[in-house]
Amino acid sequence: MVQKKLSADDIRHLARLANLPLNDDEKTALAADLSAVLDYVDNLKVADIKGVEPTSHPTGITAALSADTPRPSLRYENGFFKTKGVFQE
């Protein structure tokens, strides 16, 4: 794969979009890091995925939530909700 190298203008533009005040050393380091990430993504593009089914969750769980059933609410007294005590005396 061809290595992608981000230009100084690319980094300056990204930093401005992300509202990141970067000095020259940080811009140089960020250019190298982001270029490496883009190269890695390019490697993923050539991976053979024929026959691999897409997944949205690795365990196959569809809905791990409990049923939404109505139940009594907290008591309301003098403009406040009444709850169980939290602190012990």
C-alpha positions in Angstrom: 0.0 0.0 0.0 1.0 3.6 -0.6 1.9 5.4 2.6 -0.2 8.5 3.1 1.5 11.5 4.5 -0.6 14.3 5.9 0.6 17.8 5.1 1.2 20.6 7.5 -1.9 22.3 6.1 -4.0 19.1 6.8 -2.8 19.1 10.4 -3.4 22.8 10.8 -6.9 22.4 9.4 -7.7 19.4 11.7 -6.4 21.2 14.7 -8.5 24.2 13.9 -11.6 22.0 13.5 -10.9 20.3 16.8 -10.1 23.6 18.5 -6.7 22.2 19.5 -3.9 24.8 20.1 -0.8 22.8 18.9 2.8 23.9 18.7 5.1 22.9 15.8 6.4 19.8 17.6 2.9 18.6 18.4 1.8 19.2 14.8 4.8 17.1 13.6 4.0 14.3 16.0 0.3 14.4 15.2 1.1 14.2 11.4 3.2 11.1 11.9 0.6 9.4 14.2 -2.4 10.2 12.0 -0.5 9.1 8.9 0.2 5.8 10.6 -3.5 5.3 11.4 -4.5 6.0 7.8 -1.9 3.5 6.6 -3.3 0.9 8.9 -6.8 1.6 7.7 -5.6 1.1 4.1 -4.2 -2.3 5.2 -7.7 -3.2 6.5 -9.2 -2.4 3.1 -7.3 -5.2 1.4 -8.3 -7.9 4.0 -10.1 -10.9 2.5 -13.6 -10.8 4.2 -15.5 -13.0 1.7 -17.9 -15.2 3.5 -17.6 -13.3 6.8 -21.0 -12.3 8.1 -21.3 -8.7 9.4 -22.0 -8.4 13.1 -23.3 -5.6 15.2 -22.5 -7.3 18.5 -19.9 -10.1 19.0 -22.0 -12.1 21.6 -25.3 -12.0 19.6 -27.2 -10.3 22.5 -30.2 -8.5 21.0 -31.8 -6.8 24.0 -30.4 -7.2 27.5 -32.9 -4.7 29.0 -35.7 -5.7 31.3 -39.4 -5.2 30.4 -40.7 -1.7 31.0 -43.5 -2.3 33.4 -45.4 0.4 35.4 -44.8 0.4 39.2 -45.5 2.8 42.1 -43.5 5.9 42.2 -41.8 7.6 45.2 -44.1 9.3 47.7 -44.4 13.0 47.3 -44.7 15.2 50.5 -44.5 18.9 50.9 -43.0 19.5 47.5 -40.3 16.8 47.9 -40.0 13.1 47.0 -39.8 10.9 50.0 -37.0 8.3 49.8 -35.4 5.8 52.1 -32.7 7.1 54.4 -29.2 7.1 53.0 -27.2 8.1 56.0 -27.2 6.2 59.3 -27.1 8.1 62.6 
